[in-house]
Amino acid sequence: MKIKLLPSTIDAEGRASPEQRLSCFVVDGRVAIDAGSIAVGLSEAERASVRDVIVTHPHMDHVATLPIFVDDLFGSLEEPVRVRATAEVCDILARDVFNGTVYPPFQNFDNGRTRVMEFVPFRAGEEFRVAHLRVLAVPVSHIVPTVGLVLSDGERTVGFSSDTSATEEFWHAVNREPRLDALLIEASFPNSLSKLAEASGHLTPEALAGELRKLAHTDLDILAMHLKPSFRRRLIEELEALGIPRLSAMEPGREYEW
């Protein structure tokens, strides 16, 4: 399984920056998890093949360029862009984004060959298929309805926490898996801002370490994601100070493979 965090920021020299302001991950070049930078970070091959987008929650950094992605593809689509989320999040996106004011209601449009976009609700706690992947969505502890994910291609399995503070059901789900090859887990704020992290439904490196004590699997890659750009350097230092084997900050633009 291959997973890439799409770049979302350009540095002063016009190159992709390691700072992450928008969240979008591409699995095996075919399935997107969230859509913050989907319209700006995909390669041409990925733009041609990604038609399934799993939205973990409706915060803007996770959906910001989804409307632009659909807009860009409008005339060329041979199948709809399938936006997969809980029914509650699908309703939020239809009401607050694809509402005819913020952006056109693409869920109601076709281009003469296909519907342009469709919402495909899933239920947390029930497995579903997306392309070649088996997916389980699990509620996590954030300030809006949010799910973490357990993804498997039949050979490799990856846990994805999404945005969360201390949580329980996600760990029960990943621990039930016979094997876990990698874990992507958030670390948004430095330890000195633990109160802010807790109030906003996020983790610090210290809190991340506490969550990892709930993990039964060993010998796997652990990638910290959702590092707030203002604190990236400090967060990396605090993550390294934990001394946890195979824990590192995820690098935008790098394709990880298990």
Secondary structure, DSSP 8 states (H G I E B T S, - for coil): -EEEE----B-TTSSB-S--SS--EEETTTEEE--TTHHHH--HHHHHH--EEE-S---HHHHTTHHHHHHHHTTT-SS-EEEEEEHHHHHHHHHHTSSSSSS--GGG-B-SSSBSEEEEEE-TTS-EEETTEEEEEEE---SSS-EEEEEE-SS-EEEE--S-SS-SHHHHHHHHSS---EEEEE--S-GGGHHHHHHHT---HHHHHHHHTT----S-EEEEE---GGGHHHHHHHHHHT--TTEEE--TT-EEE-
